[in-house]
């Protein structure tokens, strides 16, 4: 398969007999990089950044997916919540998050007696977006094999299907901090509230979903075809009680459905 050859060639060219540390989240982009590195015969270690912004369910899924690939996983504590710039959430939060991750990986690699390359799951569709994390990557010399191979999301999913990866159709799952509006401080307590509500939705098969944090209000986003189920008892009442249990006074269902980045959307009709 031409896509397979392109990506594996890009991985081998970047690795050059070095150990590959793959910054891995369990999402499809970093998964395809991890799978390609393993298939390319490169000595590969998946590094899973663990912090309060990673949902426990996503952490479990990441380990399951890596096991399917046959990849070795090491968890690293990234501690970005300790960075003032990250907590301030001023629009460049991802820069501080990725900086913490890459610095942790570089420090780990420096303790080992081997040359290394750090791989990330950045792909070409990311390049035209506001992604402060890309700056952190460039500053630290990390490598994006998907960009080198010219892969966008369509190519990634096509190859994932060819390789029978179980998360080939997995929707994007940004970190929990993305549910907090820009300009509002990210705290461990708020991330915990968000995770609790989303875990309830996940357990009741209302997924994908987002629990957007708005002080005393949690704004829930789900696909429109799930509206009737969410607003019908007994689930409606159970969801309301679950949200109130973690500190929300009001529960709102967003009639716009599931939207990317909606905590920062302008307040205009569209």
N, C-alpha and C positions, 0 to 999 in steps of 0.2 A: 504494500500500500504506500502510495507516494507521500501521504501525510506522515506516516510512521517513519519513513526513511528521512524525511526532512527534519523532524524533531530529534530523532536519535542522533543524527549527524551533528545537529547544533549542540546537543548535550556533550557528545564526545569531543567536539572541537573546543568547547569551553572548559571541560574538565581536565583534559591533557594529563591523565594519570594521577590526578589529585583526588583527595576525598571530597565528595560533594555533600555539603550540608544543605538540605532543602528546607526552607522556611515553610512549614506545612500547617494547614489549618483544617484539612478535611474537605474543603471546598473543591470544586471540580478543577479550577485552574492549577492550584498547587498539587492536587492529586495527579494530574496528567504529567506534570514535571517530575514528580516522584516516580511514577510508573515508568516514564521514559528513561530516567537515570538508572533504575534497576535493570531495565531491559537492555540498556546500552552496555551493561557489564561494569559500570562505574561503582566503586565502593561508595555506598550511599547511606546517609543517616538522615532520617526525618526528624526535624526539631519542631516540636509542638509548643508554641508559646502559651503558657497558662497564666491567667490573671482573672480578676473579677469580671472582666468584660467578655470572657468566654463562657458560654452557657454549658452547664454540666452535660446536657444531652449532646451538644456538639463535640465535646471532648471525648465522650464514649464513642460516638460515630466515627471520629477521626481514627481512633485506635482500630476499630473494626475494619475500616476501609484499608488502612495500611497493612493489616494482617492479610487481607485478601491479595494484596500486591506482593506480599512477602518482604516488606520493608521493615527495617529496624527503626523504632521510634524512641526518642528521648524527649522527655518533658523538660522545659526550661521555664523558670519563673521570670517574668519580664518586668513586673513591678512598675508599669507605667503610671499607675494610680498615684505613685509618690511624686510624680513630676508636676510642678505647678502649671506648666503650659498645657499639659494634658487635661488636668482638672478644670482649667479655665474654659476650655471648649470654645475657643474664639474663632473657629473656622479652620484652624490648622492642627486640630487634635491628632489627626492621623500622622502628622510629621513626628510628633513626640512618641506616639505609639510605635511606629516603625523604627524610630531611632532606638528606642529601648530594646526592641526585638533584635535588631541587627547588632547593636553593641553587645548584647548578651551572647549572641552567637559568635561574634568575633573574639570575645573574651574566652569563651569555652574552647574555640579552635586553637587559641594561642597556648593553651595548656597541654596540647597534644602534639606528639612528635610526628607530624605529617603535614604536607602542603595541602591546602584546602581551597575550595571555591564555594561561594555561597550562592545558591540558586533561589530565586523567588518566582512566584506565579504570575507576575505582571504580563499582560498580553496586549496586543496592538490596539484593541478597543479601549483600553484604559488610557492611552496616551493623549487623547484629545480632551480628557475630562480634568476637572479640578481635583487633583490627587496629591496632596502635600506629601504623602508617603513616598512618592516617586523621587522627590528631592532627597529624602533621607537615604534612599537606595543609591542614588548617584554619588552622594557624598562619601559613601562607604564602599563603592566599587563592587556592589553585588551584581550578579548576572541574571538576566531574564531570558532563558532559552526560548520561550514562546515568542518573544519579540524577535530574536535572532532568526527564528524559523518562519516568521511572518504569520503567526497564528492569532486569529481572533476567536471570539466565542464559538462561532459556527464550526471552525476547524477543530477546536478543542472538543466539542460535544461529539462531532463525527468520529474522531479518533477514540474517544472514550467508549462509544458504542462498539466500535470495531474491536476494542480490547475487553469488552464486556465488563467494564467497571460498573459497580453497583450504584455509584452516584452520578452516572452519566447525565441524568435528567434532573439532578438536584438543583433547585432554585438557589439564587444567591442568598447567603445568610450573613449579612454584615454583623459586626460585633454589637453587643448590647448597648454600648455607649452611643451608637448611632440613633438610638431612640430618644435621646435627650436633646432638646432644642439647642441650637448654637447660642452661646452666650450664657447658658445655664450651667452651673458647676456640675461636673461629673463626680459623683461620690459612690462609695461602695454600697451604701444603703439604697440609693436610687437604682443602681444596677441590680441589686437583689430584688427590689420590687418588680422591676421589669421582667427579670428572669422567672419569678414565681408565676406571674400572670401568663407568660408565654408557655411555661411548662404545663400549666393547666390546659391551655388550648391545644398543645401538642398531644397531651395524654388523651384528650377527647376528640382527637383526629380533626381538629380545626387547624389545619396547617397547609401551606405556610401562613403565618400571621405575624403581626407586629403589635407590641404594646407600647404606644408612644407616651412618654412621661410629660405631664403638664401640671405639676404641683399636686393639687388635690384631685385632679382628673386623670384618668387613664383613657387614652383614645385608641380604640382597637381597630386595626385594619385587617380585614379578611377578604377573600374573593367574594364578589357579589352573590355567587351561587350558594354561599354558606350563610348569607344574611338570615334566611328564614330559620335555620337551625339555631343560630346564635340567639335569636330573639324569641325563641319558643321555649316554654318550660318543659322539662325541669332544668335544661341546660342554662337558660337565661338567668334563673335565680341562683343556680350554683356558681355561675361565672361572677355574678354580682357579689356574692358572699366571699368568693376567693379574692376578688380585688379589694374589697373592704378589709379583709383579714390582713393584708400586707400594707394597709395605710391609705388607700385611695378612698375618697368620699364619694366620688361620682364615676360612673362608667359610661363612656360614649362609644357608639359604633360609627365609624367614619363611612358615610355613604359614597365616598369616592373609591372605596375598595382598597386594595393593597397597592401602595404607591412608594416608589423609591425616593428616599430623602425627604419625605413629606413634613418632617419637623421643621424644615427650613424653607418650605414653599411660601412664596409671597401671597398675601391675603387679597387676591384678585380673582374675579370670576373667570372660569375657563371652561 
